[in-house]
Amino acid sequence: MTVDYHAQTVLLTGASSGIGAAFATALAARGSNLVIVARRAERLESMADELRRTTDSRIEVIPADLCHPTAAHDLHQAVADRGIQVTSLINNAGFGSFATFPGADPGQLTAEIAVHTTAPVQLTAAFLPQMVDAGNGFIINLASVSAYLPSPRMAVYSATKAFVLSFTESLWTELRGTGLTVFAVAPGATASNFTTGMGSDARVLTAGKLRTPEDVVTTALRHLERRSPGPTVIDGPLNQLSVFMSRFMSRRRNALMMARVFDPGRLPASQPAG
């Protein structure tokens, strides 16, 4: 499809770093206006100042913590108060924890569920009417390769990403013909601050070859610009291959395989993270 980036006002969550920051940079460079959202107000303001200096895009900053029950409602109200018409939405905000389920912090797991599932659903519901009215925008949801496979030590994370994948594929079907393009992008291991604060065992997540946030955004925008984008795109050939091969294995085999992949004991104790 032909994407008129200059006609877009994109609400982007999780914009302060990693894939979110890469989306903000790429979209502003293409002429889109942005409403950038994250918890870290200072980081958002710094990014906004840089984007305003280097592009002609309008950049609005709205700090928000999406784990709060009223976050989506409050964000929708804040956007309305500023007279902004959102045409596109990128549900990118997210974080993970790395521990066996019995050893995980229940409060953190609850926050993961809120940020990865509740917030995208509520934000999509809140902004969908105006996006349909605009009729030329997009909704991009951040899933993960973990959506396709169980992830021992990240059980809740992979479960929430499976929810995102299923939700997006259903939404893609329902919104065909509205002018909105809807899909999920599924990254694998990416060079970002994702594992910060997860503990030393999480270095197993960054032990292999990493994609960059810019790689993920390039994959997403190329998919967006296709003539007929499908409901999902997986970032990177190796990630695509791993998901493809998993379809020929039983769920038991996949679970046991991922338990070995995510086992911190498989790495030398002296190997640095990343």
N, C-alpha and C positions, 0 to 999 in steps of 0.2 A: 504494500500500500504506500501511497505518498503521504508522508507525515509533514504537516505544516507546523514545525516546531515554534515558529514565531507567533502562532495563534494559541499556544498552550500556556496555561497557568497551572503548574504542577505542584501538588502537595506531596512533599517527600518526607517521610519519617526516618528516624535514625540517620540524619544527614550529617552528623558532626564528624564522622570518621569512616574509614574503610569503604565498603561498597557504596554507602549512602553519600559520602563526600565525592566519590568518583561519579556517581549519577549527577550530583549537583553541578560539578565542573563541566561534564559533557553536555548537559542540557542547557546550561547558561551559555556555553560557547555556541550552541546551535540557535540561540535566540529565544529560548523559553523563559517566561517569568516563573519564579519559584516561591513557594512558601515552605521554608525549611524548618523542620521540627526535630528536637532532641532534648534530652535532659540538660545538657551542658550549655547554658546560655552564653558564657564567655566564648566558648569554642564556636558556637553558631554565629555570634556577632563578628568574630574574626574572619570566619569563612565568608560571611556576607560582605564584609568590607572588601575582601580580596576579589570577590566576584563582581561587585559593583565597579571596582577599579579597572578590571580587565574586560568587562563585557558591558553591553547596554541593557541587560536584563534587569527587571524589577525584582528585588530580593526582599522578601518579608521573613522576619524571624519570629517564631513563636515557640518558646521553651515549653516543654510538656513532658511529663512522665506517664507513659502509656499504661503502666501497671495499675494506675488508679481507676476505680470503677467509673468515674464520670469523665475520664480523660477525653474520650471521643466527643461527647456532648460539649465539653468546655472548649475543645479545639474548634469544633464546628461554629460555636457561638463567637469565638475570637475572630475567625475568618469572616463571618458575617458582619461583625462590628467594624471591620476594616473595609467593607464594601468589595471584597474580593470574590470573583466568580471562578471557582476551581473547575478546570476542564479535564484534568488528569490526576491520577493518584498512584503513588508508589508506596506500598506498604513494605518498608525495608527494615524497620526497627526490630532488633532482636539481640539476644545474648544467650549464652549457654552455661551450663555447669557440668563438671566432670567428676562423677563419683558413682559408686553403686547406689541403687535406689535406697536401700536401708540406711546408707550413710549420708544421704543428701539432706540439705536443709529444706524442710517442707515449705517454708515461706518463700524461698527462692524459686522452688518449682512452681508454686502458685503464681508468682510473678511472671515466670516464663510462659505459662499458659495464657495469662492475661495479655501479655505483649504480643505473642505470636498468633493467638487465635481470636480472643475477644476483641482486641483493638482493631485488627483489620476488618472483621465483620462489621463492627459498629461504624467505623470510618467509611467503609464502602456504602453502608446503608444511609449514612448521613449525607454523603456528597453525591450519591448516585443520581438523584433527580436533576441536579444542575449539570452533571456531566452528560446525562442523556440529552438534556436540552441543547447543550453545546454540540453534541453529536459528532465530534471529530477528534476525541481524545482517547486516552488509554488508561487501563488499570494494570499495573505490574505488581505481582505479589512475589516476595522472596521465599521460595521453598528451599530445598536442599537435596543433595544426593541422598542424605539420610532419610528423606521422605520415602524412598523406595526400599530401604533396608532397615532392619532393626539395628539399634546402636546401643549395645550394652555399655553402661557407664554414662550414657546420654539418653536414657530411655524416654524421658519426658520431652526432651528436645526433638528427637526424631519423630515422636508421636504427634507433636504439634505441627511439624513440617509436613507430615502425612495429611493432617487436617487441611493445611494451607493448599496442598496440591489438589486434594479432592474438591475443596470449596471452589478453587479457581477453575478447575475443569468444568464443574457444573455451571459456574457463572459464565464462562466462555460460551457454553451452549445456550443459556437463557438470553444472553445479550446480543446474540447474532442478529444483524439487521438494524441495530440501534445506532450504528456509526461508531460505537466504542470498541476498541480492540482490547481484549483481555487475555492475559497469559501469566503463567508462573515461570520464573527463572530459577533453576536449581544448580547452585554452585557446589563444588566440593571444597577441599582444603584450599583456603585463600590466605594470602599474606596480608594480615591485618592485625588489629589488636584484639581479635575475637577471644583468644585464650587468656588474655590478661586477667589475673585474679582467679583463675581456675585451679591453681596449684601446679606443682612440678610434674605430676603424672600426666597432665594435659599436653606435655611436649610430644606425646605419641601422635597427636593430631596434626602436628606440623613436621613430621619426620620425613615425609616424601616430597616430591616436587610440587610446589605450590603455584597456583594461578594468582594473578594480581587482581585487585579490585577493578582496575581498568579493563582487564580481560573480561571480567564478568559483565561489565556495563557494555562493552563492545558487542558481546554475544547477545545481550538483551536488546540493544537498539537495532542491530542487524535483523533480529527476529521481528521486531516491531515494524521494520521497513519492508518485510516480505509482502508479496502480493496477497497471500492468505495465511496469516500467522496462525499456527496451531495453538492449543491451550497450554503447552509446556515446551520449554527449551532447556536442555542440560548444557552447562558450560564446560567446555574442554573435551577433547577426544578421549582421554583416559577415563574421565567420569562417564562419558557416554558409553564407553565400552564396558565399564564395570556394571552399569545398570542393565545393559543389554544382556550380559552374561548371567546376571543374577536371575533372569527370567527362566533359565534352563536348570536352575537348582531348586531343591525343595526349600520350604521356609525353614525347616530344621537346619539344613546345611548352611543357608544364608546366615541364620542367627549364630551358629557356631563359628562360622568364618569371621563374622564381624566381632565376635568376642575375642578372637585372636588378634585381629587388626587393632582393636582398641585396648589391648592388654599392655599396660606400661612396662611390664616385666620383659617384653620382647626387645627393648632398647637398652644399650649399655648405660649404666648409671651416670657415666661421665659425659654423655652426649648432650650438647647444649640444645635449648629449645630453638626450634626453627631451623 
